[in-house]
Amino acid sequence: MTPASKFVELNKALHERNLFDCGVEELNTFLHKFSVRHREAGISLTMVLPTQESTAEICAFYTLSHTEIKRQTLPQSMAKRLPRYPVPVLLLAQLAVHKTAQGLGLGKIALIRALRHCHEINIHLPSFAVVVDVLDDGVQHFYTQYGFQVLDTDNGRIRLFLSMKAVGQLFSGSE
Ligand SMILES: CC(C)(COP(=O)(O)OP(=O)(O)OC[C@H]1O[C@@H](n2cnc3c(N)ncnc32)[C@H](O)[C@@H]1OP(=O)(O)O)[C@@H](O)C(=O)NCCC(=O)NCCS
């Protein structure tokens, strides 16, 4: 499985969503059953990285959506600059790599692409941060090594965040 060079928006008529397997049932089910439905409902956007061998086969995907966080969950130094109502953020709702392509740097590429996408959205409509919910410590480490910090824990999930200011710094000078 060799990745193509670009992520493209998921196209239900073209991409074989049901063949994707990252080894985590919840993420597979989202791609197989809900990604198109949620796009059509206007609540999230899924981008996929096809393989070089076939434009239909998916090596990796990510999904972006909107959400909000409580101001009090942020570090005091950030919270004190914000108004006393829920803070709008972008949600990196899903990110996964096909299990036969894991461990080769594709997760990192997908994360950088997703963050660049958030940066582009933020230019048009600002939000405070990017957040992601993780289920276990291993995956938490995948994100914290790129600067994500723990925000809070909810329903056994750890919510991490990276301020949009930090995201902007990653791409400053590259526009
Ligand atoms: C987590 C996932 C996206 C990582 O993708 P990947 O292609 O395997 O990761 P990469 O090869 O790009 O690794 C990038 C770095 O993260 C580290 N890393 C990757 N997966 C990790 C994990 N589960 N735990 C800890 N570190 C991890 C790698 O060691 C590497 O570090 P390095 O740059 O210092 O060598 C992928 O394993 C996956 O899809 N897992 C199943 C779905 C999932 O859990 N998604 C996250 C939802 S919150």
The ligand as a MOL file (V3000), in Angstrom:
LIG
                    3D

  0  0  0     0  0            999 V3000
M  V30 BEGIN CTAB
M  V30 COUNTS 48 50 0 0 0
M  V30 BEGIN ATOM
M  V30 1 C -2.2480 6.3820 15.8980 0
M  V30 2 C -1.9410 6.2800 14.3820 0
M  V30 3 C -2.7730 7.3220 13.6320 0
M  V30 4 C -0.4530 6.5880 14.1850 0
M  V30 5 O -0.1610 6.4840 12.7910 0
M  V30 6 P 1.1920 5.7830 12.3000 0
M  V30 7 O 1.2920 5.9600 10.8330 0
M  V30 8 O 1.2130 4.4040 12.8290 0
M  V30 9 O 2.2700 6.6770 13.0740 0
M  V30 10 P 3.6300 7.2550 12.5040 0
M  V30 11 O 4.3960 6.1520 11.8370 0
M  V30 12 O 3.3730 8.4840 11.7010 0
M  V30 13 O 4.3550 7.6600 13.8520 0
M  V30 14 C 4.6080 9.0050 14.1840 0
M  V30 15 C 5.2010 9.0320 15.5600 0
M  V30 16 O 4.2200 8.6620 16.5230 0
M  V30 17 C 4.6360 7.5460 17.2730 0
M  V30 18 N 3.4600 6.7010 17.4510 0
M  V30 19 C 2.6670 6.2160 16.4880 0
M  V30 20 N 1.6690 5.4890 17.0070 0
M  V30 21 C 1.8500 5.5330 18.3190 0
M  V30 22 C 1.1640 4.9670 19.3990 0
M  V30 23 N 0.0560 4.2260 19.2620 0
M  V30 24 N 1.6540 5.1860 20.6070 0
M  V30 25 C 2.7460 5.9370 20.7990 0
M  V30 26 N 3.4500 6.5150 19.8190 0
M  V30 27 C 3.0060 6.3010 18.6070 0
M  V30 28 C 5.6990 6.8750 16.4280 0
M  V30 29 O 6.6160 6.1700 17.2250 0
M  V30 30 C 6.3460 8.0500 15.7450 0
M  V30 31 O 7.2870 8.6860 16.5890 0
M  V30 32 P 8.7240 9.1360 15.9900 0
M  V30 33 O 8.3990 10.1980 14.9480 0
M  V30 34 O 9.4290 9.6600 17.1840 0
M  V30 35 O 9.3010 7.9010 15.3940 0
M  V30 36 C -2.2030 4.8550 13.8130 0
M  V30 37 O -1.3960 3.9230 14.5020 0
M  V30 38 C -3.6570 4.4290 13.8540 0
M  V30 39 O -4.4080 4.7080 12.9280 0
M  V30 40 N -4.0650 3.7400 14.9380 0
M  V30 41 C -5.4120 3.2560 15.0560 0
M  V30 42 C -6.4300 4.3890 15.1310 0
M  V30 43 C -6.1770 5.3470 16.2660 0
M  V30 44 O -5.9360 4.9510 17.4010 0
M  V30 45 N -6.2750 6.6600 15.9220 0
M  V30 46 C -6.1600 7.7570 16.8650 0
M  V30 47 C -7.5330 8.2060 17.2350 0
M  V30 48 S -7.5070 9.3000 18.6090 0
M  V30 END ATOM
M  V30 BEGIN BOND
M  V30 1 1 1 2
M  V30 2 1 2 3
M  V30 3 1 2 4
M  V30 4 1 2 36
M  V30 5 1 4 5
M  V30 6 1 5 6
M  V30 7 2 6 7
M  V30 8 1 6 8
M  V30 9 1 6 9
M  V30 10 1 9 10
M  V30 11 2 10 11
M  V30 12 1 10 12
M  V30 13 1 10 13
M  V30 14 1 13 14
M  V30 15 1 14 15
M  V30 16 1 15 16
M  V30 17 1 15 30
M  V30 18 1 16 17
M  V30 19 1 17 18
M  V30 20 1 17 28
M  V30 21 1 18 19
M  V30 22 1 18 27
M  V30 23 2 19 20
M  V30 24 1 20 21
M  V30 25 1 21 22
M  V30 26 2 21 27
M  V30 27 1 22 23
M  V30 28 2 22 24
M  V30 29 1 24 25
M  V30 30 2 25 26
M  V30 31 1 26 27
M  V30 32 1 28 29
M  V30 33 1 28 30
M  V30 34 1 30 31
M  V30 35 1 31 32
M  V30 36 2 32 33
M  V30 37 1 32 34
M  V30 38 1 32 35
M  V30 39 1 36 37
M  V30 40 1 36 38
M  V30 41 2 38 39
M  V30 42 1 38 40
M  V30 43 1 40 41
M  V30 44 1 41 42
M  V30 45 1 42 43
M  V30 46 2 43 44
M  V30 47 1 43 45
M  V30 48 1 45 46
M  V30 49 1 46 47
M  V30 50 1 47 48
M  V30 END BOND
M  V30 END CTAB
M  END
